């Protein structure tokens, strides 16, 4: 097990040329340079700064002070990857900083999605399915929202949502997630609050709660809860629950 001196800070974000067309992604609170092909880069920078401050990664904090410089550096890394592969496609960028502020960027191709998946026009309340009755021969389709495995928390539109004209052909239907509740609590700590490469607690949760060798592992998720029985997060995703007429990131278990 890695010691506390050996971990790295990290975040994962989306690079996508389609984002250059997004007015939402061009908001100053989300990006330092506009338009930008990076999904909410300012948000990811702020999260890394918070982690750097907490863990005393002083050199990382200094390196992240200039958001425009970070944008330019990531763009250069992406351009180098495009030259190597010959493909300018959507990618997940995994940014890792060690304590000396050395930056590693891992680029992984990811499926194309429409802008309406990255920035849903609305977040409608979920509609409960009516109980099935044998005499009812009609099929009712309910609207649902599922967390995207590609963007770290953006929400997919439900199956009854309408996409802009010509947009729906750009991607396949969102994947179906199978979710399990962990069988033991994961105590809250700075390593569950902030993103680092110290992730043993998430690996242990998946080993406990998921069956061995499950099919489609990437779309199987475990909900974690802490020592006071609060749902906290997933091992791969953030949890959004609809309760009391609003969405919340946390809920006390019954």
For each residue, the residues with C-beta under 8 A, 3 or more apart:
1: 200
2: 6 7 197 198
3: 6
4: 7 198
5: 99
6: 2 3
7: 2 4 191 196 197 198
8: 96 97 98 104 196 197
9: 48 51 52 55 57 60 96 97 194 195 196 197
10: 48 94 95 96 97 195 196 197
11: 44 47 48 94 95 195
12: 92 93 94 95 152
13: 38 39 40 41 44 92 93 95 151 152
14: 19 38 39 90 91 92 93 110 118 150 151
15: 37 38 39 74 78 90 91 92 93 107
16: 19 37 39 90 91 112 118
17: 20 37 88 90
18: 21 22 90 112 114 115 118
19: 14 16 22 25 35 36 37 38 39 115 118
20: 17 35 36 37
21: 18 35 115
22: 18 19 25 26 35 115 118 119
23: 26 27
24: 27 30 119
25: 19 22 30 31 34 35 36 39 40 118 119
26: 22 23 30 31 34 35 36
27: 23 24 30 31 34
28: 31 34 42
29: 42
30: 24 25 26 27 40 41 42 43
31: 25 26 27 28 34 35 36 38 40 41 42 71
32: 36 41 42 45 67 68 70 71
33: 36 68 71 72
34: 25 26 27 28 31
35: 19 20 21 22 25 26 31
36: 19 20 25 26 31 32 33 41 71
37: 15 16 17 19 20 75 78
38: 13 14 15 19 31 41 71 74 93
39: 13 14 15 16 19 25 118 151 154
40: 13 25 30 31 43 44
41: 13 30 31 32 36 38 44 45 67 70 71 74
42: 28 29 30 31 32 45 46 67
43: 30 40 46 47
44: 11 13 40 41 47 48 95
45: 32 41 42 48 49 64 67 70
46: 42 43 49 50
47: 11 43 44 50 51 194 195
48: 9 10 11 44 45 51 52 60 64 95 97 195
49: 45 46 52 53 61 64
50: 46 47 53 54 194
51: 9 47 48 54 55 57 194 195 196
52: 9 48 49 55 56 57 58 60 61 64 97
53: 49 50 56 61
54: 50 51 190 194
55: 9 51 52 190 194 196
56: 52 53
57: 9 51 52 60 61 97 99 101
58: 52 61 62
59: 62 63 99 100 101
60: 9 48 52 57 63 64 97 99 101
61: 49 52 53 57 58 64 65
62: 58 59 65 101
63: 59 60 70 97 101 103
64: 45 48 49 52 60 61 67 70
65: 61 62
66: 69 70
67: 32 41 42 45 64 70 71
68: 32 33 71 72
69: 66 72 73
70: 32 41 45 63 64 66 67 73 74
71: 31 32 33 36 38 41 67 68 74 75
72: 33 68 69 75 76
73: 69 70 76 77 103
74: 15 38 41 70 71 77 78 93 95 105
75: 37 71 72 78 79
76: 72 73 79 80
77: 73 74 80 81 93 105 107
78: 15 37 74 75 81 82 91 93 107
79: 75 76 82 83
80: 76 77 83 84
81: 77 78 84 85 91 107
82: 78 79 85 86 87 88
83: 79 80 86
84: 80 81
85: 81 82
86: 82 83
87: 82 109
88: 17 82
89: 109 112
90: 14 15 16 17 18 109 110 111 112 113
91: 14 15 16 78 81 107 108 109 110
92: 12 13 14 15 107 108 110 150
93: 12 13 14 15 38 74 77 78 105 106 107
94: 10 11 12 105 106 108
95: 10 11 12 13 44 48 74 103 104 105
96: 8 9 10 103 104 105 106 197
97: 8 9 10 48 52 57 60 63 101 102 103 104
98: 8 101 102
99: 5 57 59 60
100: 59
101: 57 59 60 62 63 97 98
102: 97 98
103: 63 73 95 96 97
104: 8 95 96 97
105: 74 77 93 94 95 96
106: 93 94 96
107: 15 77 78 81 91 92 93
108: 91 92 94
109: 87 89 90 91
110: 14 90 91 92 150
111: 90 150 171 172
112: 16 18 89 90 170 171
113: 90 117 118 148 150 170 171
114: 18 117 118 163 164 167 168 170 171
115: 18 19 21 22 118 119 164 167
116: 119 120 121 157 161 163 164 167
117: 113 114 120 148 154 156 157 171 174
118: 14 16 18 19 22 25 39 113 114 115 151 154
119: 22 24 25 115 116 154
120: 116 117 123 145 154 155 156 157 161
121: 116
122:
123: 120 145 155 247
124: 143 145 158 161
125: 242 245
126: 142 143 144 145 242
127: 142 143
128: 142
129: 140 142
130: 140
131:
132: 136
133: 136
134:
135:
136: 132 133
137:
138:
139:
140: 129 130
141: 159 160
142: 126 127 128 129 158 160
143: 124 126 127 158 159 160 161
144: 126 158 159
145: 120 123 124 126 155 156 157 158 240
146: 155 156 174 176 177
147: 153 154 155 156 177 234 237 238 239 240
148: 113 117 151 152 153 154 155 156 174
149: 175 218 219 236 237
150: 14 92 110 111 113 154
151: 13 14 39 118 148 154
152: 12 13 148 237 238
153: 147 148 237 238 240
154: 39 117 118 119 120 147 148 150 151
155: 120 123 145 146 147 148 240
156: 117 120 145 146 147 148 174
157: 116 117 120 145 161 163
158: 124 142 143 144 145 161
159: 141 143 144 173
160: 141 142 143
161: 116 120 124 143 157 158
162:
163: 114 116 157 167 168
164: 114 115 116 167
165:
166: 169
167: 114 115 116 163 164 170
168: 114 163 171
169: 166
170: 112 113 114 167
171: 111 112 113 114 117 168
172: 111
173: 159
174: 117 146 148 156
175: 149 216 218 219
176: 146 219
177: 146 147 219 220 221
178: 214 216 219 220 221
179: 220 221 222 223 234
180: 209 210 220 221 222 223
181: 209 222 223 225
182: 185 186 205 208 209 222 223 224 225
183: 208 209
184: 208
185: 182 224 225 226 227 229
186: 182 192 201 205 224 225 226 232
187: 192 226 227
188: 192 193 226 227 232
189: 192 193
190: 54 55 193 194
191: 7 194 196 198 201
192: 186 187 188 189 201 224 226 232 233
193: 188 189 190
194: 9 47 50 51 54 55 190 191
195: 9 10 11 47 48 51
196: 7 8 9 10 51 55 191 199
197: 2 7 8 9 10 96
198: 2 4 7 191
199: 196 202 203
200: 1 203 204
201: 186 191 192 204 205
202: 199 205 206 224 235 236
203: 199 200 206 207
204: 200 201 207 208
205: 182 186 201 202 208 209 222 224 235
206: 202 203 209 210 222 235
207: 203 204 210
208: 182 183 184 204 205 222
209: 180 181 182 183 205 206 222
210: 180 206 207 214 217 220 222
211: 214
212:
213:
214: 178 210 211 217 220
215:
216: 175 178 219 220
217: 210 214 220
218: 149 175 236
219: 149 175 176 177 178 216
220: 177 178 179 180 210 214 216 217
221: 177 178 179 180 234 235 236 237
222: 179 180 181 182 205 206 208 209 210 234 235
223: 179 180 181 182 231 233 234 239
224: 182 185 186 192 202 205 231 232 233 234 235
225: 181 182 185 186 229 230 231 232 253
226: 185 186 187 188 192 229 230 232
227: 185 187 188
228: 252
229: 185 225 226 252 253
230: 225 226 250 251 252 253
231: 223 224 225 239 241 250 251 252 253
232: 186 188 192 224 225 226 239 250
233: 192 223 224 237 238 239
234: 147 179 221 222 223 224 237 238 239
235: 202 205 206 221 222 224
236: 149 202 218 221
237: 147 149 152 153 221 233 234
238: 147 152 153 233 234 249
239: 147 223 231 232 233 234 249 250
240: 145 147 153 155 247 248 249
241: 231 247 248 249 250 251
242: 125 126 246 247 248
243: 246 248 251
244: 248
245: 125
246: 242 243
247: 123 240 241 242
248: 240 241 242 243 244 251
249: 238 239 240 241
250: 230 231 232 239 241
251: 230 231 241 243 248
252: 228 229 230 231
253: 225 229 230 231
254:
